[in-house]
Amino acid sequence: MNAHVSAILLGVNDMEKSKRFYTEGLGWKIQNDYKISVFFVPHGGSLVGFYGREGLAADVGVNPQGSGFPGVVMNYVVRSEKRVDEVMDEAKKAGAKILKPAAKLQWGGYGGSFADPDGYVWRIGYSAQGSDQPYAE
């Protein structure tokens, strides 16, 4: 198995609310809307989409009634501290719950995190160290 993610699927409770959050709030463009699942234009990265939570849970054979930290965090690496602040602001205006406001990090970077309407955690970050960062933009 290669170290590669073909697509990231998020199980959501309210398809329309999630679509509004990512499209109107964060400016993502829909690539395909199959009604039971939605996929966004990947812009050279991994394909991200969502599926109804109950259906996705059934599809992979787990109980949809999970709670707490799911142990998954999506990282979004940008090229400046200013852009971290902008993305965090976009997310807040879209209705995200700010989990950790953007600030200097103990290891020397800069970042913050938020949760989308279904509780999925996004960490927005910048690091001046190294030129091989996995930039999202």
MIBASE-997926 format. One record per residue (C-alpha): residue in one letter; x negated, y negated, z negated. Coordinates in steps of 0.001 Angstrom, whole numbers, padded with zeros to 6 digits, always signed. Layout:
N
aXYZ;...
***
This chain:
137
m+000000+000000+000000;n-001397-003412+000984;a-001505-006352-001418;h+001190-008229+000468;v+004771-009274-000263;s+006969-009140+002837;a+009916-010891+001208;i+010895-012156-002223;l+014569-011528-003015;l+016250-013280-005920;g+019489-011804-007288;v+021860-014747-007747;n+025185-015078-009533;d+026719-017788-007338;m+025645-017722-003679;e+027020-021192-002829;k+025517-022863-005909;s+022130-021301-005166;k+022313-022351-001492;r+023050-025948-002521;f+020184-025955-005035;y+017591-024786-002515;t+018890-026596+000589;e+020367-029879-000626;g+018251-030117-003773;l+014856-028850-002626;g+015196-029361+001130;w+014701-025733+002208;k+015969-024729+005653;i+018065-021588+006113;q+016681-019131+008641;n+019510-016569+008366;d+022722-016598+006366;y+024267-013122+006353;k+026836-014114+003669;i+025658-011273+001358;s+022073-012526+001659;v+020343-015733+002710;f+016778-016130+003994;f+014807-019351+004296;v+012281-020515+006898;p+008974-019226+005473;h+006627-021954+006819;g+003776-019441+007086;g+004232-017938+003620;s+006276-015054+002280;l+009903-014836+003315;v+012136-015936+000416;g+015797-015155+000191;f+018567-014258-002172;y+021222-011631-002471;g+024228-011329-004770;r+022893-010192-008151;e+025279-007224-008480;g+024555-006016-004952;l+020797-006405-005289;a+020793-004560-008628;a+022817-001720-007115;d+020522-001646-004109;v+017438-001070-006271;g+019183+001073-008907;v+019145-001140-012007;n+021730-002716-014311;p+022586-006292-013168;q+023154-007423-016763;g+019533-008178-017653;s+018524-010996-019962;g+015401-012756-021164;f+012168-013344-019276;p+012132-011139-016173;g+008325-011118-016043;v+008251-012764-012619;v+007080-016311-011867;m+006840-017886-008427;n+003797-020139-008041;y+003863-023138-005736;v+000407-024679-005292;v+000133-028215-003905;r-002792-030494-003016;s-002428-033240-005646;e-001151-034057-009111;k+001143-036640-007492;r+002783-033922-005388;v+003292-031765-008511;d+005203-034683-010052;e+007250-035160-006861;v+008241-031488-006640;m+009156-031382-010328;d+011295-034497-009830;e+013016-032956-006776;a+013802-029836-008792;k+015172-031840-011744;k+017413-033907-009456;a+018639-030667-007860;g+019741-029384-011268;a+016745-027310-012360;k+016035-026836-016038;i+012570-028235-016740;l+010803-025621-018855;k+007447-027362-019142;p+006949-030929-017880;a+003962-031490-015591;a+000777-032159-017563;k-002936-031384-017679;l-003445-027669-018279;q-005919-026199-020746;w-008001-024626-017945;g-008326-027952-016098;g-005501-027894-013601;y-002250-029815-013591;g+001248-028372-013463;g+004678-027752-014846;s+007512-025284-014525;f+011250-025176-014004;a+014058-022637-013786;d+016552-022561-010938;p+020316-022131-011604;d+019873-018355-012054;g+016908-018700-014400;y+014144-017847-011910;v+010939-019545-012976;w+008844-021672-010618;r+005415-022957-011634;i+004256-025978-009638;g+000514-026536-009832;y-002589-028254-008585;s-006230-027322-009100;a-009164-029417-007929;q-011389-026357-008341;g-012259-024405-005213;s-011278-024886-001595;d-009553-021517-001237;q-006331-022349-003039;p-003155-020633-001792;y-001535-023929-000849;a+002182-023895-000163;e+001903-027337+001472;
***
